[in-house]
Amino acid sequence: MRTSKQSSRIPFAIAAFATIVSATARAEYRCNAQALPEEKRACELVKQGPDALRMFIDRTRAIYGLYFYDYVTDADWDRWDAAPQAREAQSKVAIRQDDGSAVGWPTK
């Protein structure tokens, strides 16, 4: 029995489409409805920053198979982007000069 080239390509096209759809549909925010302890832990680590969350997910990848973007919202990204600027502003005030005055305060 011979099949045409077009009919043999259809299963391949379906498999490729299913792979693309499942890969793009995977990211869904999971911190609103936490059921598992590892998800609860990932949601706690979001508050500490991207490095803490990334390390947890990388360390437990083979066990839980968590996905970084399932636990991060746009607000988290904004907070993480703003954090270095806030730390820099705070450190300018905390640094002391030799005469004991705080840097950043107007002096004459």
N, C-alpha and C positions, 0 to 999 in steps of 0.2 A: 504494500500500500504506500503510495507516494503522497506526501503533503507538500503543499506549496510553501515557498519561503515566507510568504506573508503570514500564513497561519502558524508557522513555527516561531515567529517573532512576537506574536501576541502574548504568550505567557511571560516572556522576558520583559515586555513593556509593562505588564501588570505588576510583576515583581518589583521592577524599578520604581514605578509610581507608588506602590505601597511602602517601599523603603523611605522614599522622600517624604511622604505624608506622615509616617510615624515618627521620623526624626524631627520634623518641624513642629509636630503637635505635642511633643514630650514636655516642654516647659510649661508647667502650671503651678501657680503659687500654692504651696502646701502648708504655710504657717497658720492659716485660718482654721483648718480642720486637722489637727494633729492626732494621729491615732497611735503611732509607734514611738517608743522612747528615743530612737535615733533621729526621728524627725523633730521631736521636741528639742533635742540637743542641738541640731543644726539651726533651728530657729533662735535658740539662745545665743549661738555663736555669731549670728548675723549682727547682733548688737555690738559685738566686740570688734568687728571689722572683717574685711574680705580675706585677710591672711589667715585668721583663725578658722573661718569657715572652710577655706580652701584646704588647709592642712587636715582638718577633720574628714572632709570628703575624700581627699587623696589617701589618707591613712586607712579608711574603712571601705575603700572602693570594692574590694573583693568580697567583703562581708555583706554590705547593705546595698551597694549600687546606687547611691544617692547622686543627684544631678544638681550642680551648683545653682543654676538659674531657677530651679524650683523654689528656692528659699529667698530670693532677692527681688525686691520691688524697685521701682524708679526712685522712690523716696530713700531707699537704702543707698542707691548709687549717689544721689545728691548729698546725702549726709557724709558718705565716705569721701566725696570730692571736696567738701567744705572743711573736713577735719584738718588736713595739713595747713590750710590757711589760718584756721583758728589757733592751732598750736604755734605757728610762726608768730602771730600777733601776741600771744601770751608769753612766748619766750623773750620777745623784745622788751617787755615790761619787767620780766623777772631778772634779766641780766643786770648786774651792778657794775658801776664804774669804780675806779680806784677811790674816788672821794665819797662813795657810799650812796650816791644818788642813782635812782632807777633810770635806765636808758628809756627814752621815749617821752620823758617828762620835760617840759620846757625849762631850760636853764639859761641864765644870763652870764 
